[in-house]
Amino acid sequence: MNDDDFCMISCLDFDNSKYSHVPILILEGFTLFECEPIFDRCNVRFFLTLVEEECRARRTERTYDPPDIPGYFDAAIWPGYVNHYSNFIQNRTGVTVFDGKTPIKDVWTQSLEIIACRLNEKYFFSENDAKKSIIA
Amino acid sequence: MILLTLKTCASFAKIGSPLKNGIVKIVTSPSFYRVSNNFGTSLSVCKEMSHFVIGVSGVTCGGKTTLSKLLQKSFPWCRVIHQDTYFYEDDSENHIRLGPELQNHANYELITSLNMDQMCKDVDAILEGPGTFSKLTNQAVDNTPNFETGHELLKSVGEIGKIWNGFDWKMLFDLLL
């Protein structure tokens, strides 16, 4: 996604004011959920997948530090990913998996719906009880 | 409504110099903490404002960074930690090497190529700090203030007071004592 696309879709209609008092931490990384303490600390978990050829094509377009050497994709990237996916993501409850070929705006919308749902559960579920317990 | 983290609230009572004339009790309930003294004066309430943590993971080039950037737009006050910043240096002994046919290149696709202990520590430092601070600052993880000492906590109470725009702490003390 280039910068123009990013600007175009950056004004999704989502009212965050209800949650503005909630401190939010985003963790981002390719093997986050392999680390149990990190997995346990997440309130929502999203995982983006790609099929091998799409992943290879995208990876070729990017530059890395250190740069990918010939054969790195087949020797390290793809086996590493397959292993990670089958051991830590597949059939695991609590992880929402998205196809990385889905337009990112749709992924964004759907993940926001899930986030809003979990936020409501965590911070607004007992709102009425909470009001009662405030003593003037 | 007064919002404090449990930790701030508890230390507030423990430090207690303004409160030394009364026994301060903190009554906890799932989301609220009621502070009262020995005269039965009960003063509202601290709602624990624990962090909400969003994990974004996925295959390389799958859109992780883009999605987390978009979520940052939805929650502009959030803090972000990127796992990529915890890779060991290229010449680190922690890396598993791919063998001579691949120039002994480090295998960066394994979790062992990252200092996950440090990442967990940094995450916990944020989660254990007063949550409201994430609205105040969005500083780098390694600058996370250490709130272990009472002095820092007391200062943080003052800072939180400022956030709620002139909350009257003296009134709180008067009510309690």
Boltz contact constraints between the chains, C-beta under 6 A:
constraints:
  - contact:
      token1: [A, 1]
      token2: [B, 66]
      max_distance: 6.0
  - contact:
      token1: [A, 10]
      token2: [B, 73]
      max_distance: 6.0
  - contact:
      token1: [A, 14]
      token2: [B, 74]
      max_distance: 6.0
  - contact:
      token1: [A, 16]
      token2: [B, 74]
      max_distance: 6.0
  - contact:
      token1: [A, 16]
      token2: [B, 75]
      max_distance: 6.0
  - contact:
      token1: [A, 22]
      token2: [B, 52]
      max_distance: 6.0
  - contact:
      token1: [A, 23]
      token2: [B, 51]
      max_distance: 6.0
  - contact:
      token1: [A, 23]
      token2: [B, 131]
      max_distance: 6.0
  - contact:
      token1: [A, 23]
      token2: [B, 134]
      max_distance: 6.0
  - contact:
      token1: [A, 24]
      token2: [B, 52]
      max_distance: 6.0
  - contact:
      token1: [A, 24]
      token2: [B, 75]
      max_distance: 6.0
  - contact:
      token1: [A, 24]
      token2: [B, 78]
      max_distance: 6.0
  - contact:
      token1: [A, 25]
      token2: [B, 51]
      max_distance: 6.0
  - contact:
      token1: [A, 25]
      token2: [B, 53]
      max_distance: 6.0
  - contact:
      token1: [A, 25]
      token2: [B, 79]
      max_distance: 6.0
  - contact:
      token1: [A, 25]
      token2: [B, 126]
      max_distance: 6.0
  - contact:
      token1: [A, 26]
      token2: [B, 54]
      max_distance: 6.0
  - contact:
      token1: [A, 26]
      token2: [B, 68]
      max_distance: 6.0
  - contact:
      token1: [A, 26]
      token2: [B, 71]
      max_distance: 6.0
  - contact:
      token1: [A, 26]
      token2: [B, 78]
      max_distance: 6.0
  - contact:
      token1: [A, 26]
      token2: [B, 80]
      max_distance: 6.0
  - contact:
      token1: [A, 27]
      token2: [B, 55]
      max_distance: 6.0
  - contact:
      token1: [A, 27]
      token2: [B, 81]
      max_distance: 6.0
  - contact:
      token1: [A, 28]
      token2: [B, 56]
      max_distance: 6.0
  - contact:
      token1: [A, 28]
      token2: [B, 64]
      max_distance: 6.0
  - contact:
      token1: [A, 28]
      token2: [B, 68]
      max_distance: 6.0
  - contact:
      token1: [A, 28]
      token2: [B, 82]
      max_distance: 6.0
  - contact:
      token1: [A, 29]
      token2: [B, 83]
      max_distance: 6.0
  - contact:
      token1: [A, 30]
      token2: [B, 60]
      max_distance: 6.0
  - contact:
      token1: [A, 31]
      token2: [B, 111]
      max_distance: 6.0
  - contact:
      token1: [A, 32]
      token2: [B, 55]
      max_distance: 6.0
  - contact:
      token1: [A, 32]
      token2: [B, 57]
      max_distance: 6.0
  - contact:
      token1: [A, 32]
      token2: [B, 83]
      max_distance: 6.0
  - contact:
      token1: [A, 33]
      token2: [B, 57]
      max_distance: 6.0
  - contact:
      token1: [A, 34]
      token2: [B, 111]
      max_distance: 6.0
  - contact:
      token1: [A, 35]
      token2: [B, 116]
      max_distance: 6.0
  - contact:
      token1: [A, 37]
      token2: [B, 120]
      max_distance: 6.0
  - contact:
      token1: [A, 41]
      token2: [B, 53]
      max_distance: 6.0
  - contact:
      token1: [A, 42]
      token2: [B, 53]
      max_distance: 6.0
  - contact:
      token1: [A, 42]
      token2: [B, 55]
      max_distance: 6.0
  - contact:
      token1: [A, 43]
      token2: [B, 52]
      max_distance: 6.0
  - contact:
      token1: [A, 43]
      token2: [B, 53]
      max_distance: 6.0
  - contact:
      token1: [A, 44]
      token2: [B, 54]
      max_distance: 6.0
  - contact:
      token1: [A, 45]
      token2: [B, 55]
      max_distance: 6.0
  - contact:
      token1: [A, 46]
      token2: [B, 56]
      max_distance: 6.0
  - contact:
      token1: [A, 47]
      token2: [B, 57]
      max_distance: 6.0
  - contact:
      token1: [A, 47]
      token2: [B, 58]
      max_distance: 6.0
  - contact:
      token1: [A, 48]
      token2: [B, 58]
      max_distance: 6.0
  - contact:
      token1: [A, 48]
      token2: [B, 62]
      max_distance: 6.0
  - contact:
      token1: [A, 48]
      token2: [B, 63]
      max_distance: 6.0
  - contact:
      token1: [A, 48]
      token2: [B, 64]
      max_distance: 6.0
  - contact:
      token1: [A, 49]
      token2: [B, 59]
      max_distance: 6.0
  - contact:
      token1: [A, 50]
      token2: [B, 59]
      max_distance: 6.0
  - contact:
      token1: [A, 50]
      token2: [B, 62]
      max_distance: 6.0
  - contact:
      token1: [A, 55]
      token2: [B, 59]
      max_distance: 6.0
  - contact:
      token1: [A, 55]
      token2: [B, 61]
      max_distance: 6.0
  - contact:
      token1: [A, 58]
      token2: [B, 61]
      max_distance: 6.0
  - contact:
      token1: [A, 59]
      token2: [B, 61]
      max_distance: 6.0
  - contact:
      token1: [A, 66]
      token2: [B, 90]
      max_distance: 6.0
  - contact:
      token1: [A, 69]
      token2: [B, 103]
      max_distance: 6.0
  - contact:
      token1: [A, 69]
      token2: [B, 105]
      max_distance: 6.0
  - contact:
      token1: [A, 71]
      token2: [B, 102]
      max_distance: 6.0
  - contact:
      token1: [A, 75]
      token2: [B, 98]
      max_distance: 6.0
  - contact:
      token1: [A, 75]
      token2: [B, 102]
      max_distance: 6.0
  - contact:
      token1: [A, 76]
      token2: [B, 107]
      max_distance: 6.0
  - contact:
      token1: [A, 76]
      token2: [B, 109]
      max_distance: 6.0
  - contact:
      token1: [A, 77]
      token2: [B, 109]
      max_distance: 6.0
  - contact:
      token1: [A, 80]
      token2: [B, 109]
      max_distance: 6.0
  - contact:
      token1: [A, 81]
      token2: [B, 59]
      max_distance: 6.0
  - contact:
      token1: [A, 100]
      token2: [B, 62]
      max_distance: 6.0
  - contact:
      token1: [A, 100]
      token2: [B, 63]
      max_distance: 6.0
  - contact:
      token1: [A, 104]
      token2: [B, 63]
      max_distance: 6.0
  - contact:
      token1: [A, 104]
      token2: [B, 66]
      max_distance: 6.0
  - contact:
      token1: [A, 107]
      token2: [B, 67]
      max_distance: 6.0
  - contact:
      token1: [A, 108]
      token2: [B, 70]
      max_distance: 6.0
  - contact:
      token1: [A, 112]
      token2: [B, 74]
      max_distance: 6.0
  - contact:
      token1: [A, 133]
      token2: [B, 32]
      max_distance: 6.0
  - contact:
      token1: [A, 134]
      token2: [B, 44]
      max_distance: 6.0
  - contact:
      token1: [A, 134]
      token2: [B, 45]
      max_distance: 6.0
  - contact:
      token1: [A, 135]
      token2: [B, 42]
      max_distance: 6.0
  - contact:
      token1: [A, 135]
      token2: [B, 44]
      max_distance: 6.0
